[in-house]
């Protein structure tokens, strides 16, 4: 019998050999393995509980109706074939002649809920969860059902406790995540990260005997949720009640099965963002590794019309992780602590006023963020990107109010001797001790910085600039012209427009309507005139107007030739706006189009990013001083939007140390000597 449950890992993966030989796709292997792993979990634990309860009842009474009824009601699941007949899956697989009928009877002997989770004989319209009947049907057609089940029957998990079985389960699920190319972080959180999260939680909660509620809203197969439960149970005397929810039917079924063998656990099936199974609950501790980089367009309507008040703002439709973060803080108790795994986009994506920035500002305004910890790259099995632990605390100590610590744990790792998927690094116990100490000390060191939370706020001050010419002049008031001719010279030659009130009696013989002709020919021709790109000259009475791009000013000239040569009176920077309109026939006037020209102020909307102060008067002074120093053109203030973002790279950037000039000169001298030696050798 194996001393270490992980010795079974290779035996479990040997079942994949039969799947491979039958031509099944490797990416589908988890679908064919999950039901049987669940079966072994259930049977081994039933047998273990059966032995324990038998001793309590007395060995001669363990098959009585009273005993069976008690077994059924304690919520562990039940199988009459296993309990009353003392037959296991390995017994069924001892005889290949009767295997089919015995295996069917064995599956149907489970209690209703277990059959439901395993997916035994589900109808077409029912949620199949692990779908063991469907999987067996395919394996039967491939003629490998018996060999696969027999291989699994040799996996004896009975001697191991819940924590050990969970450890094996998560090692297997990690490999399933690798081969099925699931979304990064969606299925499996590495054990070293679970250990770090549990240590963060443990240093934040009081070690008393009060009940502790623990929740994971994206619980998957339960590895993070139950892993945290096991590690906290070893660190505290507090009884723990776990809650979880997930939308992946197979992983939910595994977690649900696991939950029945834990003291107090509630696992629900559903979409955390749209279902409200735990809406009336708050929790002492929340942990989560929500999917990131996953869109939420399929649930957009439900989220946009959500009435719970969870979502104060909505992030980009392409990444819903900040929706999960909002859900988490909504359910976090007023004295609660939450640790959430996010990717980098949650720190900085979105401009001021965007959904992402507004969500960050919501968290910061309420002073719920105590720490953000950067993890090493290559820490997770499905992604090599940087990830971050957000530590939410709704009851910070007084000395930490309005403060946040950033901890750069990117270098706190040891390399794995053998990569596991994309996981090439892990945090050692010593690495984790360093991070926990930094969090507890809450002071600056080589890899941690404490900031006032306002450090991460900024003003995005919108302004309307007035563009000026080279002498600082601009057209302040609108000047209306009566054009008699508009000329523009460009790559396609000279375009000229001389008739400005074309009536329906002038040159109109086609069958198209006047409106159609205007929209097809006249309006596009007028709109093509560009005062800046090419030389545009507008004749109005005896004067000619043009834009001089070298001086960025409008000139009023005495002749068209002066306009072409840039000789004229400077009016200042401005725009030459050409507009056309359609005037339909009336009883006293004919159909005509009208062209107008106006010289107007050249305005440009812009914004400046300015440091923020929570003191309104000081903030206004900061903005005014910044504008006076850096903005030289006339402007008007528009809206000011306050944003929040965190830039880890900027804070912890370490410039590369350059060699001294003396060292560089020495290197060059050495290279010269080597070249001379080489030349000498070649000449011999």
TIMARKOL-764128 format. One record per residue (C-alpha): z, y, x; residue in three letters; residue number from 1. Coordinates in Angstrom, 2 decimals. Example, Ala and Ser with C-alpha at 12.3 -4.5 7.8 and 13.67 -1.06 7.14 Angstrom:
2
up	north	east	residu	num
7.80	-4.50	12.30	ala	1
7.14	-1.06	13.67	ser	2
***
This chain:
684
up	north	east	residu	num
0.00	0.00	0.00	unk	1
-0.95	3.40	1.46	unk	2
1.93	5.49	2.75	unk	3
-0.08	8.67	2.18	unk	4
-1.94	9.15	-1.08	unk	5
-4.80	10.89	0.74	unk	6
-5.72	7.51	2.25	unk	7
-7.25	6.82	-1.17	unk	8
-9.67	9.71	-0.77	unk	9
-12.28	7.62	1.07	unk	10
-11.90	4.76	-1.44	unk	11
-12.58	7.16	-4.29	unk	12
-15.66	8.53	-2.60	unk	13
-17.00	5.03	-2.03	unk	14
-17.68	4.96	-5.79	unk	15
-20.35	7.57	-5.11	unk	16
-22.32	4.93	-3.16	unk	17
-23.09	3.10	-6.41	unk	18
-24.15	6.36	-8.05	unk	19
-26.42	7.17	-5.13	unk	20
-28.01	3.71	-5.13	unk	21
-28.74	4.09	-8.85	unk	22
-30.78	7.23	-8.19	unk	23
-28.32	9.68	-9.76	unk	24
-28.41	13.23	-8.40	unk	25
-25.62	14.11	-6.00	unk	26
-24.96	17.38	-7.84	unk	27
-24.14	15.26	-10.93	unk	28
-21.63	13.00	-9.16	unk	29
-18.55	14.91	-10.45	unk	30
-19.65	14.26	-14.02	unk	31
-19.60	10.51	-13.35	unk	32
-16.37	10.53	-11.33	unk	33
-14.05	12.83	-13.29	unk	34
-13.53	10.50	-16.29	unk	35
-12.51	7.58	-14.10	unk	36
-10.18	9.63	-11.97	unk	37
-8.54	10.86	-15.18	unk	38
-8.31	7.25	-16.34	unk	39
-6.48	6.24	-13.16	unk	40
-4.13	9.25	-13.47	unk	41
-3.27	8.35	-17.05	unk	42
-2.81	4.62	-16.51	unk	43
-0.74	4.93	-13.33	unk	44
1.60	7.42	-14.93	unk	45
1.89	5.41	-18.13	unk	46
2.87	2.34	-16.12	unk	47
5.39	4.34	-14.11	unk	48
6.94	5.83	-17.26	unk	49
6.84	2.41	-18.95	unk	50
8.95	0.93	-16.14	unk	51
11.38	3.83	-16.23	unk	52
11.82	3.71	-20.01	unk	53
12.09	-0.08	-19.97	unk	54
15.10	0.18	-17.70	unk	55
16.66	2.72	-20.04	unk	56
16.11	0.51	-23.11	unk	57
16.87	-2.75	-21.37	unk	58
14.24	-5.15	-20.11	unk	59
14.44	-7.44	-23.14	unk	60
13.89	-4.58	-25.59	unk	61
10.98	-2.76	-24.05	unk	62
8.40	-4.17	-26.49	unk	63
10.33	-3.51	-29.68	unk	64
8.88	-1.25	-32.36	unk	65
11.69	1.21	-31.69	unk	66
10.74	1.40	-28.02	unk	67
7.03	1.77	-28.74	unk	68
7.68	4.50	-31.28	unk	69
9.86	6.35	-28.79	unk	70
7.20	6.03	-26.07	unk	71
4.58	7.48	-28.41	unk	72
6.67	10.50	-29.33	unk	73
7.70	11.72	-25.87	unk	74
4.26	13.26	-25.31	unk	75
3.07	11.31	-22.28	unk	76
0.21	9.58	-24.03	unk	77
0.16	5.93	-24.93	unk	78
-2.00	2.81	-24.55	unk	79
-0.98	-0.31	-26.47	unk	80
-3.14	-2.47	-24.22	unk	81
-1.18	-1.30	-21.16	unk	82
2.31	-1.02	-22.62	unk	83
2.60	-3.92	-25.08	unk	84
0.16	-6.38	-23.47	unk	85
1.02	-5.47	-19.86	unk	86
-2.67	-5.36	-18.92	unk	87
-4.19	-2.83	-16.56	unk	88
-7.74	-1.81	-15.73	unk	89
-7.63	-4.10	-12.71	unk	90
-6.87	-7.04	-15.04	unk	91
-9.88	-6.18	-17.18	unk	92
-12.12	-6.06	-14.11	unk	93
-10.97	-9.53	-12.97	unk	94
-13.42	-11.16	-15.37	unk	95
-16.95	-9.78	-15.50	unk	96
-17.79	-12.03	-18.48	unk	97
-15.32	-10.37	-20.84	unk	98
-15.35	-6.95	-19.17	unk	99
-17.46	-5.12	-21.77	unk	100
-15.36	-6.09	-24.78	unk	101
-12.04	-5.78	-22.93	unk	102
-12.96	-2.35	-21.52	unk	103
-13.92	-1.08	-24.97	unk	104
-10.63	-2.34	-26.41	unk	105
-8.76	-0.79	-23.48	unk	106
-10.28	2.66	-24.09	unk	107
-9.68	2.52	-27.83	unk	108
-6.05	1.53	-27.26	unk	109
-5.21	5.01	-26.00	unk	110
-3.52	7.48	-28.31	unk	111
-5.67	9.94	-30.25	unk	112
-5.22	12.89	-27.90	unk	113
-6.00	10.89	-24.77	unk	114
-9.16	9.46	-26.38	unk	115
-10.05	13.01	-27.37	unk	116
-9.67	14.33	-23.80	unk	117
-11.42	11.36	-22.21	unk	118
-14.29	11.74	-24.65	unk	119
-14.11	8.23	-26.12	unk	120
-16.74	7.73	-28.86	unk	121
-17.28	11.42	-29.56	unk	122
-19.70	12.51	-32.25	unk	123
-22.75	14.63	-31.52	unk	124
-21.12	17.84	-32.75	unk	125
-17.75	17.32	-31.05	unk	126
-16.62	18.74	-27.72	unk	127
-16.87	15.74	-25.40	unk	128
-14.59	17.02	-22.60	unk	129
-14.74	14.23	-19.97	unk	130
-17.32	12.28	-22.04	unk	131
-16.38	8.86	-20.69	unk	132
-18.38	7.11	-23.41	unk	133
-21.53	9.05	-22.51	unk	134
-21.01	8.45	-18.80	unk	135
-20.42	4.73	-19.36	unk	136
-23.60	4.53	-21.43	unk	137
-25.66	5.90	-18.55	unk	138
-23.96	3.67	-15.98	unk	139
-24.48	0.69	-18.26	unk	140
-28.19	1.48	-18.49	unk	141
-28.28	1.71	-14.69	unk	142
-26.52	-1.70	-14.57	unk	143
-23.68	-0.40	-12.39	unk	144
-20.91	0.14	-14.96	unk	145
-18.90	-2.93	-13.99	unk	146
-19.10	-2.27	-10.23	unk	147
-18.11	1.39	-10.66	unk	148
-15.14	0.64	-12.92	unk	149
-14.00	-2.22	-10.68	unk	150
-14.05	0.10	-7.68	unk	151
-11.91	2.65	-9.52	unk	152
-9.50	-0.03	-10.75	unk	153
-8.41	-0.61	-7.15	unk	154
-7.05	2.93	-6.90	unk	155
-3.33	2.37	-7.54	unk	156
-1.60	5.71	-8.06	unk	157
1.54	4.27	-9.63	unk	158
3.82	4.64	-6.57	unk	159
3.17	8.38	-6.24	unk	160
4.83	11.31	-7.97	unk	161
3.14	14.12	-9.89	unk	162
2.87	16.43	-6.91	unk	163
1.25	13.75	-4.73	unk	164
-1.25	12.81	-7.44	unk	165
-2.06	16.50	-7.94	unk	166
-2.68	16.81	-4.19	unk	167
-5.15	13.93	-4.24	unk	168
-6.77	15.28	-7.39	unk	169
-7.39	18.65	-5.84	unk	170
-8.85	17.18	-2.65	unk	171
-11.32	15.31	-4.82	unk	172
-12.07	18.32	-7.02	unk	173
-12.66	20.40	-3.93	unk	174
-15.44	18.03	-2.90	unk	175
-16.80	18.07	-6.43	unk	176
-16.97	21.84	-6.18	unk	177
-18.88	21.55	-2.90	unk	178
-21.57	19.21	-4.15	unk	179
-22.03	20.71	-7.59	unk	180
-22.47	24.25	-6.19	unk	181
-19.99	25.78	-8.58	unk	182
-19.31	29.50	-8.54	unk	183
-17.26	30.61	-5.55	unk	184
-13.56	30.04	-6.12	unk	185
-14.12	28.79	-9.67	unk	186
-12.86	25.25	-9.24	unk	187
-10.59	25.06	-6.26	unk	188
-8.09	27.24	-4.41	unk	189
-7.21	25.87	-0.94	unk	190
-3.72	24.55	-0.41	unk	191
-2.90	27.09	2.31	unk	192
-3.74	29.95	-0.08	unk	193
-1.65	28.30	-2.80	unk	194
1.21	28.10	-0.30	unk	195
0.85	31.80	0.55	unk	196
0.75	32.81	-3.13	unk	197
3.85	30.72	-3.85	unk	198
5.66	32.34	-0.92	unk	199
4.72	35.83	-2.18	unk	200
6.04	34.95	-5.64	unk	201
9.18	33.35	-4.23	unk	202
10.09	36.45	-2.24	unk	203
9.76	38.57	-5.41	unk	204
11.72	36.57	-7.96	unk	205
15.45	36.05	-8.20	unk	206
16.73	32.57	-7.47	unk	207
18.85	32.00	-10.55	unk	208
18.85	29.40	-13.29	unk	209
16.92	31.45	-15.85	unk	210
13.73	30.04	-17.33	unk	211
10.57	31.09	-15.47	unk	212
7.26	31.32	-17.32	unk	213
4.15	30.76	-15.20	unk	214
0.59	31.43	-16.41	unk	215
-2.92	30.92	-15.01	unk	216
-5.62	32.30	-17.34	unk	217
-8.41	30.59	-15.35	unk	218
-6.59	27.36	-14.65	unk	219
-9.58	25.04	-14.19	unk	220
-8.27	21.59	-13.33	unk	221
-4.81	23.04	-12.70	unk	222
-4.64	22.93	-8.92	unk	223
-3.44	26.53	-8.50	unk	224
-1.15	26.47	-11.53	unk	225
0.51	23.13	-10.81	unk	226
0.45	23.70	-7.05	unk	227
2.42	26.92	-7.52	unk	228
4.79	25.14	-9.91	unk	229
5.49	22.39	-7.38	unk	230
6.03	24.78	-4.49	unk	231
8.23	27.15	-6.51	unk	232
10.28	24.21	-7.77	unk	233
11.05	23.37	-4.14	unk	234
12.10	26.98	-3.43	unk	235
14.10	27.92	-6.54	unk	236
16.53	26.40	-9.01	unk	237
14.77	28.00	-11.96	unk	238
13.20	25.67	-14.56	unk	239
9.50	26.46	-14.94	unk	240
7.27	26.40	-18.01	unk	241
3.57	26.46	-17.15	unk	242
0.74	27.82	-19.27	unk	243
-2.97	27.59	-18.55	unk	244
-6.35	28.11	-20.15	unk	245
-9.92	27.34	-19.16	unk	246
-13.43	27.26	-20.61	unk	247
-14.75	24.36	-18.49	unk	248
-14.28	21.37	-20.78	unk	249
-14.02	18.70	-18.06	unk	250
-11.58	20.64	-15.91	unk	251
-9.54	21.59	-18.96	unk	252
-9.26	17.90	-19.88	unk	253
-8.01	17.04	-16.38	unk	254
-5.43	19.82	-16.50	unk	255
-4.37	18.86	-20.01	unk	256
-3.86	15.25	-19.00	unk	257
-1.86	16.39	-15.97	unk	258
0.26	18.72	-18.12	unk	259
1.61	15.87	-20.25	unk	260
3.35	14.40	-17.23	unk	261
5.11	17.65	-16.40	unk	262
8.39	18.75	-17.88	unk	263
7.20	21.78	-19.85	unk	264
3.51	22.67	-19.79	unk	265
1.00	24.09	-22.27	unk	266
-2.71	23.98	-21.46	unk	267
-5.25	25.45	-23.89	unk	268
-9.02	25.20	-24.11	unk	269
-11.08	28.34	-24.59	unk	270
-12.60	31.48	-23.16	unk	271
-9.73	33.59	-21.82	unk	272
-11.65	36.83	-22.39	unk	273
-12.46	36.20	-26.05	unk	274
-9.88	33.67	-27.30	unk	275
-6.32	34.76	-27.93	unk	276
-4.26	31.57	-27.66	unk	277
-1.47	33.34	-25.73	unk	278
-1.92	36.81	-27.20	unk	279
1.72	37.12	-28.32	unk	280
3.17	36.03	-24.95	unk	281
4.11	37.76	-21.72	unk	282
4.87	35.89	-18.52	unk	283
7.23	36.25	-15.57	unk	284
4.62	35.09	-13.07	unk	285
0.83	35.03	-13.33	unk	286
-1.45	33.53	-10.70	unk	287
-5.22	33.34	-10.90	unk	288
-8.41	32.81	-8.96	unk	289
-10.87	34.09	-11.58	unk	290
-14.61	33.65	-11.10	unk	291
-16.28	36.62	-9.44	unk	292
-19.89	37.65	-9.39	unk	293
-20.32	36.05	-12.84	unk	294
-21.82	38.09	-15.68	unk	295
-20.26	38.40	-19.14	unk	296
-23.37	39.29	-21.15	unk	297
-22.96	36.26	-23.42	unk	298
-19.57	37.60	-24.56	unk	299
-20.45	41.28	-24.47	unk	300
-20.15	41.96	-28.19	unk	301
-16.78	40.20	-28.48	unk	302
-15.37	42.05	-25.47	unk	303
-16.71	45.45	-26.51	unk	304
-15.16	45.02	-29.97	unk	305
-11.90	43.50	-28.70	unk	306
-8.93	44.81	-30.70	unk	307
-6.10	43.59	-28.48	unk	308
-5.99	46.65	-26.24	unk	309
-6.40	44.54	-23.11	unk	310
-9.55	46.25	-21.88	unk	311
-9.13	49.95	-21.09	unk	312
-12.58	50.07	-19.46	unk	313
-15.46	47.67	-18.89	unk	314
-16.94	46.80	-15.49	unk	315
-20.58	46.12	-14.75	unk	316
-22.04	43.38	-16.93	unk	317
-22.90	41.45	-13.75	unk	318
-19.29	40.91	-12.60	unk	319
-16.41	40.24	-14.98	unk	320
-13.54	39.72	-12.55	unk	321
-11.91	43.07	-13.43	unk	322
-11.87	41.95	-17.06	unk	323
-9.63	39.07	-15.98	unk	324
-7.44	41.47	-13.99	unk	325
-6.92	43.60	-17.10	unk	326
-6.13	40.51	-19.15	unk	327
-3.56	39.51	-16.52	unk	328
-1.65	42.79	-16.42	unk	329
-1.71	42.87	-20.23	unk	330
0.18	39.55	-20.30	unk	331
2.48	40.35	-17.38	unk	332
6.11	40.90	-18.35	unk	333
7.68	44.28	-17.58	unk	334
9.63	42.59	-14.77	unk	335
6.73	40.31	-13.86	unk	336
4.81	39.57	-10.67	unk	337
1.13	38.54	-10.51	unk	338
-0.99	37.43	-7.56	unk	339
-4.74	37.37	-8.16	unk	340
-7.61	36.35	-5.88	unk	341
-10.49	38.84	-6.02	unk	342
-13.55	39.52	-3.91	unk	343
-14.26	42.86	-2.26	unk	344
-16.16	44.44	-5.14	unk	345
-12.92	44.93	-7.08	unk	346
-11.80	47.34	-4.33	unk	347
-14.71	49.73	-4.25	unk	348
-17.54	48.97	-6.68	unk	349
-18.41	51.68	-9.16	unk	350
-18.38	55.44	-8.79	unk	351
-15.68	57.78	-10.15	unk	352
-15.76	57.55	-13.93	unk	353
-17.38	54.10	-13.88	unk	354
-15.72	51.14	-15.55	unk	355
-14.60	49.64	-12.23	unk	356
-13.07	52.88	-10.91	unk	357
-11.42	53.60	-14.26	unk	358
-9.81	50.14	-14.24	unk	359
-8.46	50.64	-10.71	unk	360
-7.16	54.07	-11.73	unk	361
-5.46	52.52	-14.76	unk	362
-3.62	50.05	-12.49	unk	363
-2.69	52.76	-9.97	unk	364
-1.67	55.34	-12.57	unk	365
0.90	52.89	-13.91	unk	366
1.99	51.98	-10.38	unk	367
1.44	48.27	-10.91	unk	368
-0.24	47.50	-7.55	unk	369
2.28	46.74	-4.81	unk	370
0.07	45.13	-2.18	unk	371
-3.49	44.09	-1.41	unk	372
-3.87	41.42	1.25	unk	373
-7.16	40.66	2.95	unk	374
-7.78	36.97	3.62	unk	375
-9.84	35.59	6.50	unk	376
-13.48	34.79	5.86	unk	377
-14.45	31.11	5.54	unk	378
-11.17	30.38	3.74	unk	379
-12.64	29.03	0.50	unk	380
-14.75	25.95	0.09	unk	381
-17.70	27.56	-1.69	unk	382
-17.97	30.96	-0.05	unk	383
-17.62	32.59	3.35	unk	384
-16.96	36.12	2.09	unk	385
-13.78	38.17	2.41	unk	386
-11.32	37.67	-0.41	unk	387
-8.24	39.67	-1.33	unk	388
-4.91	38.93	-2.95	unk	389
-3.89	41.67	-5.38	unk	390
-0.12	41.69	-5.87	unk	391
0.76	43.29	-9.21	unk	392
4.42	44.19	-9.76	unk	393
5.50	45.92	-12.96	unk	394
8.99	46.58	-11.65	unk	395
8.72	47.86	-8.09	unk	396
11.93	48.69	-6.22	unk	397
12.71	52.42	-6.23	unk	398
11.78	52.80	-2.55	unk	399
8.31	51.40	-3.24	unk	400
7.48	53.56	-6.25	unk	401
4.03	55.13	-5.97	unk	402
3.43	53.28	-2.70	unk	403
1.05	50.46	-1.76	unk	404
0.90	48.29	1.33	unk	405
-2.43	47.03	2.64	unk	406
-2.15	43.95	4.80	unk	407
-5.07	42.86	6.96	unk	408
-4.70	39.10	7.18	unk	409
-8.31	38.61	8.28	unk	410
-7.23	37.44	11.75	unk	411
-4.28	35.36	10.56	unk	412
-5.80	31.91	10.69	unk	413
-6.34	28.81	12.78	unk	414
-9.76	27.10	12.95	unk	415
-10.13	23.75	11.24	unk	416
-11.01	20.88	13.52	unk	417
-13.57	19.82	10.93	unk	418
-15.13	22.13	8.37	unk	419
-14.62	21.37	4.69	unk	420
-17.67	22.75	2.95	unk	421
-17.70	26.44	3.88	unk	422
-14.00	26.36	4.69	unk	423
-13.70	26.61	8.46	unk	424
-10.32	28.32	8.69	unk	425
-6.87	28.04	7.22	unk	426
-3.63	29.98	7.32	unk	427
-0.96	28.13	9.26	unk	428
2.72	28.35	8.23	unk	429
3.24	30.83	11.08	unk	430
0.36	32.98	9.82	unk	431
1.87	33.03	6.35	unk	432
5.30	33.95	7.73	unk	433
3.74	37.02	9.37	unk	434
2.19	38.15	6.11	unk	435
5.34	37.57	4.05	unk	436
7.42	39.45	6.62	unk	437
5.00	42.41	6.46	unk	438
5.23	42.40	2.68	unk	439
9.02	42.26	2.73	unk	440
9.41	44.87	5.49	unk	441
6.98	47.22	3.73	unk	442
6.30	49.32	6.80	unk	443
3.43	50.01	9.17	unk	444
2.62	47.53	11.90	unk	445
-0.46	46.32	13.79	unk	446
-2.00	44.75	10.68	unk	447
-0.29	46.51	7.78	unk	448
-0.29	50.09	6.50	unk	449
1.83	51.67	3.79	unk	450
0.27	54.51	1.77	unk	451
1.19	56.78	-1.07	unk	452
-0.94	55.47	-3.89	unk	453
-2.55	58.94	-4.16	unk	454
-4.26	58.28	-0.83	unk	455
-6.81	56.17	-2.69	unk	456
-7.59	58.77	-5.37	unk	457
-10.41	61.27	-4.93	unk	458
-12.03	64.12	-6.83	unk	459
-15.68	63.83	-7.68	unk	460
-16.28	67.52	-8.42	unk	461
-19.60	68.13	-10.14	unk	462
-21.22	71.53	-9.52	unk	463
-24.38	73.35	-10.53	unk	464
-25.93	74.86	-7.41	unk	465
-28.31	77.80	-7.42	unk	466
-30.95	77.32	-4.75	unk	467
-31.73	80.38	-2.64	unk	468
-34.59	81.38	-0.39	unk	469
-34.42	81.92	3.36	unk	470
-32.85	85.34	2.82	unk	471
-30.32	84.16	0.27	unk	472
-32.18	85.62	-2.74	unk	473
-32.76	83.89	-6.07	unk	474
-34.19	84.67	-9.49	unk	475
-31.14	85.31	-11.64	unk	476
-32.83	86.15	-14.95	unk	477
-35.72	84.40	-16.67	unk	478
-39.07	86.22	-16.24	unk	479
-41.72	85.48	-18.88	unk	480
-45.38	85.80	-17.90	unk	481
-48.55	86.02	-19.97	unk	482
-50.94	83.83	-17.98	unk	483
-54.65	84.55	-17.90	unk	484
-55.54	81.93	-15.31	unk	485
-53.68	79.10	-13.53	unk	486
-55.11	77.72	-10.32	unk	487
-53.84	74.83	-8.17	unk	488
-55.40	73.54	-4.99	unk	489
-54.61	70.01	-3.86	unk	490
-56.12	66.86	-2.41	unk	491
-58.40	66.44	-5.44	unk	492
-59.79	69.95	-5.16	unk	493
-59.07	73.03	-7.22	unk	494
-57.89	72.75	-10.80	unk	495
-58.30	75.81	-12.99	unk	496
-57.13	76.60	-16.49	unk	497
-58.47	79.84	-17.94	unk	498
-58.38	79.46	-21.75	unk	499
-54.89	79.62	-23.18	unk	500
-55.50	79.66	-26.91	unk	501
-58.20	77.09	-27.66	unk	502
-58.93	77.10	-31.38	unk	503
-60.40	74.32	-33.50	unk	504
-63.75	76.13	-33.64	unk	505
-64.32	76.19	-29.91	unk	506
-66.13	73.25	-28.33	unk	507
-64.67	70.64	-30.63	unk	508
-67.21	68.01	-31.77	unk	509
-65.57	64.62	-31.22	unk	510
-64.25	62.40	-33.97	unk	511
-60.67	62.40	-32.63	unk	512
-58.10	64.63	-34.26	unk	513
-57.05	67.89	-32.65	unk	514
-53.57	66.48	-32.02	unk	515
-55.05	63.39	-30.32	unk	516
-57.24	65.56	-28.12	unk	517
-54.28	67.72	-27.16	unk	518
-52.12	64.71	-26.30	unk	519
-54.91	62.90	-24.43	unk	520
-56.47	65.68	-22.37	unk	521
-54.84	69.06	-22.57	unk	522
-51.09	68.32	-22.32	unk	523
-51.45	65.92	-19.33	unk	524
-53.66	68.44	-17.52	unk	525
-51.11	71.19	-17.97	unk	526
-48.20	68.96	-17.00	unk	527
-50.03	68.07	-13.78	unk	528
-49.57	71.56	-12.41	unk	529
-46.79	71.51	-9.81	unk	530
-45.49	74.78	-8.43	unk	531
-44.01	73.23	-5.28	unk	532
-46.12	70.28	-4.12	unk	533
-49.44	72.16	-3.94	unk	534
-50.35	75.84	-3.93	unk	535
-50.07	77.06	-7.50	unk	536
-51.20	80.57	-8.43	unk	537
-50.59	82.12	-11.84	unk	538
-52.56	85.20	-12.81	unk	539
-50.79	87.44	-15.30	unk	540
-52.46	90.77	-15.96	unk	541
-53.12	92.42	-12.59	unk	542
-50.47	90.38	-10.75	unk	543
-50.49	86.94	-9.14	unk	544
-47.48	84.69	-8.68	unk	545
-47.04	81.77	-6.29	unk	546
-44.30	79.75	-4.60	unk	547
-44.08	80.05	-0.83	unk	548
-42.63	76.74	0.41	unk	549
-41.99	78.02	3.94	unk	550
-39.71	80.78	2.67	unk	551
-38.65	78.86	-0.48	unk	552
-39.30	81.97	-2.55	unk	553
-41.59	83.15	-5.33	unk	554
-44.02	85.91	-4.36	unk	555
-45.47	88.59	-6.65	unk	556
-48.90	89.45	-5.17	unk	557
-51.61	92.03	-5.83	unk	558
-54.54	89.62	-5.51	unk	559
-55.30	85.91	-5.56	unk	560
-56.24	86.15	-1.89	unk	561
-52.83	87.69	-1.04	unk	562
-51.19	84.88	-2.95	unk	563
-53.09	82.28	-0.93	unk	564
-52.09	84.03	2.32	unk	565
-48.44	84.48	1.36	unk	566
-48.54	88.26	1.18	unk	567
-46.47	89.80	-1.58	unk	568
-43.15	90.97	-2.93	unk	569
-40.33	88.46	-2.55	unk	570
-38.65	87.71	-5.90	unk	571
-36.27	85.03	-4.59	unk	572
-35.98	81.27	-4.98	unk	573
-36.90	80.00	-8.41	unk	574
-39.08	77.64	-10.40	unk	575
-42.47	78.30	-11.99	unk	576
-42.25	76.49	-15.31	unk	577
-45.49	75.83	-17.20	unk	578
-45.17	74.69	-20.79	unk	579
-47.67	73.95	-23.53	unk	580
-47.21	73.75	-27.26	unk	581
-49.34	72.88	-30.24	unk	582
-49.79	75.26	-33.14	unk	583
-51.49	73.80	-36.20	unk	584
-53.84	75.63	-38.52	unk	585
-52.48	77.87	-41.25	unk	586
-54.14	79.98	-43.94	unk	587
-54.30	82.93	-41.56	unk	588
-54.73	81.28	-38.15	unk	589
-56.73	78.49	-36.58	unk	590
-55.41	75.39	-34.81	unk	591
-54.63	76.22	-31.18	unk	592
-52.51	75.26	-28.21	unk	593
-50.49	77.82	-26.31	unk	594
-49.56	77.82	-22.63	unk	595
-46.57	79.80	-21.40	unk	596
-45.27	80.44	-17.89	unk	597
-41.72	81.39	-16.96	unk	598
-40.03	82.14	-13.65	unk	599
-36.52	80.68	-13.86	unk	600
-33.48	80.08	-11.67	unk	601
-33.79	76.97	-9.50	unk	602
-30.66	75.02	-10.40	unk	603
-29.58	71.72	-8.87	unk	604
-26.78	69.46	-10.10	unk	605
-24.69	68.02	-7.28	unk	606
-21.18	66.79	-6.57	unk	607
-18.66	66.82	-3.76	unk	608
-16.07	64.15	-2.87	unk	609
-12.75	65.90	-2.20	unk	610
-9.27	64.59	-1.42	unk	611
-6.90	64.44	-4.36	unk	612
-3.38	65.69	-4.98	unk	613
-1.28	64.67	-8.00	unk	614
-0.01	68.27	-8.14	unk	615
-2.53	70.03	-10.37	unk	616
-2.18	73.44	-8.72	unk	617
-2.45	71.95	-5.24	unk	618
-5.42	69.84	-6.31	unk	619
-7.26	72.92	-7.63	unk	620
-6.50	74.73	-4.36	unk	621
-7.84	71.78	-2.35	unk	622
-11.08	71.85	-4.32	unk	623
-11.45	75.63	-3.99	unk	624
-10.80	75.54	-0.23	unk	625
-13.27	72.71	0.25	unk	626
-15.97	74.55	-1.68	unk	627
-15.39	77.77	0.22	unk	628
-15.69	75.94	3.53	unk	629
-18.61	73.61	2.89	unk	630
-20.72	75.00	0.02	unk	631
-22.68	78.14	0.98	unk	632
-24.95	78.52	-2.07	unk	633
-23.91	80.10	-5.39	unk	634
-22.54	77.48	-7.78	unk	635
-20.69	76.88	-11.01	unk	636
-18.02	74.22	-11.53	unk	637
-18.87	71.38	-13.88	unk	638
-16.68	68.38	-14.74	unk	639
-14.25	66.94	-12.22	unk	640
-13.77	63.16	-12.37	unk	641
-10.95	61.43	-10.51	unk	642
-11.80	58.06	-9.00	unk	643
-9.92	55.34	-7.10	unk	644
-11.25	53.05	-4.37	unk	645
-9.83	51.12	-1.43	unk	646
-11.75	50.87	1.83	unk	647
-10.18	48.17	4.00	unk	648
-12.79	48.45	6.73	unk	649
-12.19	52.17	7.19	unk	650
-8.42	51.74	7.39	unk	651
-8.34	48.79	9.77	unk	652
-11.50	49.49	11.74	unk	653
-11.06	48.86	15.45	unk	654
-13.82	50.49	17.55	unk	655
-15.27	48.32	20.23	unk	656
-13.84	49.23	23.61	unk	657
-16.64	50.49	25.84	unk	658
-16.86	49.82	29.54	unk	659
-16.02	52.69	31.86	unk	660
-18.84	54.48	33.69	unk	661
-17.53	53.11	36.97	unk	662
-17.78	49.53	35.68	unk	663
-21.29	50.15	34.37	unk	664
-22.42	51.62	37.71	unk	665
-20.93	48.64	39.51	unk	666
-22.82	46.26	37.23	unk	667
-26.07	48.15	37.86	unk	668
-25.52	48.05	41.62	unk	669
-24.96	44.30	41.44	unk	670
-28.17	43.83	39.45	unk	671
-30.11	45.88	41.99	unk	672
-28.79	43.71	44.82	unk	673
-29.74	40.57	42.93	unk	674
-33.25	41.93	42.35	unk	675
-33.67	42.76	46.04	unk	676
-32.53	39.26	46.99	unk	677
-35.01	37.78	44.49	unk	678
-37.86	39.92	45.90	unk	679
-37.01	38.79	49.44	unk	680
-37.00	35.13	48.40	unk	681
-40.36	35.52	46.64	unk	682
-41.97	37.15	49.69	unk	683
-41.08	34.25	51.99	unk	684
***
